[in-house]
Amino acid sequence: MTQAGCSRDLQVPVAAIGMAVTVKGGEIGGIYPELLRSEGTKTGCAVAFQVVPRARQELLFETGQSDMLVPARRSARRDLHGTFVPIIRSRAVLLSMRTRQLPATSVADLLRHRELRVAVVRGYDYDGSYQSLVKQLRTEGRLIESADPVSLARDLDAGIADVAVVTPTAVTGALRSDPKLSGWVERLQVQPAPELAWGESGAYVSRRSSLSEADRQRALQMLEGIGRSGDAWRAFQRYHPDENLNESVRPR
């Protein structure tokens, strides 16, 4: 039985991101929505999802128009707007097509080889070194901002970008969900870069939305329950049989 909990539905805009959040025929699923629904039942908090582009998801969070940002890597910019709850650990890597010889094994190499065009997903954020890289690449006119993980993979395949900086599970999960693109997974190669460090990934509860303090605490309890359970890591292992999973996602 659902216990008395939140006084209203939690407003959670989401964007498709690999198997972490899936959107198929208007149905929202994936690792995080499934975990939020399950934990919400325990705490008495219903979650109202809305599909938006990732960049808009970030904007809604920053302006207090959403109650939660999920999934999200912890960053100083996001800390200004909400309270972070860690669930797993993740890092961005250099992602490219196996058919191309990439003359880069680090961020320093990306900056030195000015012929390389580098793709990122618009709205993604990892840490200070990532933001510095994006800023410099944009200044040099070498930054390709893809709308979503599948668009990023297409940009790599078409040669629009030579390499991407991204968490690879976001891309491989999105490709696996499309039978026409699932074969692309084997064509991707992962190169960890020393400057792109491991960091905490999970979700934020907004400090700027209209949530009451009691509801905000219940939302935090939901996320903390997910983090303690270890269910997110087990779900990533289930959805991502890749040998290189541990290169991009780890348990806390």
ABEGO torsion letter per residue (X at the ends): XBBBBBABBBBBBBBBBEAABBBBGGBBBEAAAAAAAAAAAAAGBBBBBBBBBAAAAAAAAAAGABABBOBBBBBAAAAAABBBBBABBBBBBBBBBAABBBABABAAAAAABAABBBBBBBGBBABAAAAAAAAAAAAAGABBBBABAAAAAAAAAAGABABBBBBAAAAAAAAAABAAAAAAAAABBBBBBAABBBBBBEBBBBAABABBAAAAAAAAAAAAAAAAAGAAAAAAAAABABAAAAAABBBX
